[in-house]
């Protein structure tokens, strides 16, 4: 069984490659400013409470926004994987954990923009592939499809609004 929240290893590399390109551009734009490093929970808290809205007319804001959202997105995967690897190795997820996973991702997707929401879908896809051949992997894939539906539905209407297009 291994680790029940274990993603497909090559998918992580694919995510980090594109994310690092944005981070390099962000660092280049913010060269003279001091940066800080935040752990995963702090990053999630930051995007939920303090991150300025996306302003596509401001290059520093644009890069900061994408880097913050993608770091928080991969932080969700880190949190799940590190917790299960540290405390629940070779232990299948209980029914409560499986339900909480679906509800948690659905709730996060319902309040996410397309960047963080896309990261949530990616996280679930990685986890599903990492658990391929198990009922838990199939359920994670279903959660990924559900999360993609929520993110797509919510952001379709958000992006069609004139207020969003004016950003």
N, C-alpha and C positions, 0 to 999 in steps of 0.2 A: 504494500500500500504506500509506503513512504510518507511524504508530507502532503496533506490533503489540499493545501493551498500552494501548490508548487507549479509555477508557470513553465511553459515551454522555453528552454534556455535561449534559443536563437531569436525568439520573439522579443526578448528583453534587449538584445543587441540591436535589433531593428528599431525599437523605440528610442533607445538612447542615442543612436546615430543621428536621427533627425532632431531630437531634442537638443543635442549638443551643438548642432549648427545654429539653432536659435540662441543658445546660451553664448556661443562665441560672438555672434552679432551683438547681443545684449552687452556683453563685457566690453566689446570694442566701443560701443556707444557710450558706455558709462565709465570709460577708462580713468578719468580723473576723480570720480566719486568713490567714496568708501562703500564697499559692499559688505554684507553680513551673510552668515551661513545659518540656516535654520533647520532644526530637525523636522521630521515628517509631520508630527502633530502640530507644531507651530506653523508650518506651511499651510496645512489645512485650515487652521484658525485664521491665518492671514488672508487667504483668499475668500473666506466666509465673512470676515468682518472689516478688513482694512484696505483691501486692494481697490484702487480707483477703477472706475468703469473704463472699458476699452475705448480708446480714442485713436482711431486709425489715422488721424492727421498728425499725431505726435509720434515720431519714431521711437524715442525712449519709452514712452508709455506702451506702445505696441509690443516692443520686445520684452519689456518687464512683465507685461500682462501674460504673454505666451509662456515665458519661462516660469513664472509663478504658478500658472495653471497646470503646466505639464509636470513640474516638480511635485505639486500636490497630487496629481493624478497617479504618478508612479509611486508616490508615498502611500497611497491606499494599498497597492500591491505589496509594497515592502512591509507594511503593517500586518497584513494578513499572512504573508509568507513567513516573516520572522517570528510572529507569535506562534504559528502552528509548528514551525521547525524547532522552536525552543521548548515548547511545553506539550505539544500533542503529536509527536512523531509516531507514526504507525498507528494512530488512533483515528478511526473513521469519524467524520463529523456527525454529531447527534442530529436528530430531527429539528431540535430547537436552533442549532447553529445553521442548518441548511435554510430554515425559514427566515431566520434573522439576516442571513446573507442576501436572500432575495429581496426582503423588505428594505434592508439598508441601502442596497444599490438602487432600488426603485425610488426610494425617498431622495437619495442624493441626485439621481437623474432628474427628478421633478423640479429641483431648484438649481440645476446646472445650466451653464451656457454650453454652446457646442464644443468648446475646447475641452473643458473639464469633463463634460459628458462623454465626449469621444474617448478621453482617457479611461473613463470607467468602463466603456464598452471594450476597449483594448485590453484592460486588466482582466475582464471576464473571459475574453477570447483566449488570452494567454493561459489563464487558469484551466479553462476547459481543455485546451490542447495538452497541457501538462498532466491532466487527469484523464486523458483519452482512454476509452475502453472500460470505464467504470460508470455506474449510474450517477455518481457525483459529478463526473465530467460532463455527462449529458445534461444534468440539471444546470450546471454552470453555463453551458452553451445556451440553454433555454433562457437563463437569466440575462445572458449577454444580448440575445435577441429582444427580450422584453425591454432591457435598458436602452438599446438602440432605438426601439420604437418610441419610448417615452422622450428621449432626447430629440429625436427627429421630429416628432409631433409638436413638442413644445417650441423648439427653435424654428420650425417652419413658420409658425404664426408670429413669432417674435421678429424674425428677419423680414417678414413682409410688412411690418409696421413702418410707417414713415419716420418715427422717432429713432428707430434702430438704424435705418439707412442713413440718417443724417450724422451719425457718429463719425 
